[in-house]
Amino acid sequence: MTSHKTTQTMKPATAAKKLGVYLQATPAEFQDGVVTRNELNALQADPPAWLQDLRRNGPHPRPVVASKLGVSIAGLARGGITDPLTTEQIDALKDEMPEWLQRERATQAEVRKEAARIKEKQEQQEK
């Protein structure tokens, strides 16, 4: 009995998420096809010009925008940011530093501090 090895594929949306890019900004051939695991690995290892440009300039999906601004995705929504942003728009927000961004960054810092405290406490209990 021989087993046939099938090629693992994923939808373009999944591949775009794994690559950290906004699907609607990718080339049509990427959006319309399926992506194999090997193709994804090749894109990650040696990104083509379009992928490098998207990663550098955007538009970026919400998780990337949140990360670049140092806030949570929910914090973006509370700040009224629901659309993808370009790197230029993200930099402008950082320069402008509106009140909601300051508040969300402070909240995120508290969340990280609390997570670190809990982790440290758990590590001490395990000893």
Protein Blocks (a to p, Z undefined) as FASTA:
>chain_A
ZZddddddddfklmmmmnopafklpcfklmmmccdfklmmmmmmmccfklmmmmmnopad
fklmmmmnopafklmmmnopabdcdfklmmmmmmnopaklmmmmmmmmmmmmmmmmmmmm
mmmmmZZ
